[in-house]
């Protein structure tokens, strides 16, 4: 495999191998400190990021490699009208691997078609975010010891939340999983995911606009309402605070519930929940670096 554009580019065996590699990196960081010596990662971020860009950069630095790139389109020649394809061809002359975030769905795929080096989709519009899913899979595995037979609640902006789309696609591939999709009517999952993934694979799921199923959940995956994807500010303001997770709402939840959020958070999890032992979102952040180290090694073909 040259590129990672969608989580389905990875087989279940490859996902398992990445999780194993990330766990080995956690246990034996010194063994990996020079694995990417003289290799360069280019981070091409046309859209803002804190975790994804910096964890990719930290990952490459911890592997002994170097980094280059840009963190906004305006500081690149995209501002002069350069195409994604030409940028990808250009960066192929300077770096060994690219991580790209772009507001347009499909842009990393276009880059992959033009580049002669591996391209990783670091988030494309409201579509996919496969490396966040790798992070999420490692977090679920470390917290629950398995990726199967789980009831997973997704809450918030399930329409534009690209991390939700990629994680649903991943968790459908493990047996016995089911989903509770909690959102306002306007922010339900896209039709292609409902028909083409859930219905097609006969995955049990419930779409709801309330918290009633909280006691059944093994995982609760909260998401931010994605202001930047709305066409109309009034709609965003009307929907942004419909679902806020509070300590009170968690009183009926399982003791072993795993509370996740890809971050950044706005209002959708109140700060008091951070003190709850079940809150794992900052562990998720930490896991992101290890999974991206494992992915870089895999795509560069380094054992
Ligand atoms: N989870 C995530 O993608 O965060 P950033 O937007 O900060 O990269």
Boltz pocket constraint, residues with backbone or C-beta under 6 A from the ligand:
constraints:
  - pocket:
      binder: B
      contacts: [[A, 48], [A, 49], [A, 50], [A, 51], [A, 52], [A, 53], [A, 122], [A, 123], [A, 132], [A, 262], [A, 263], [A, 264]]
      max_distance: 6.0
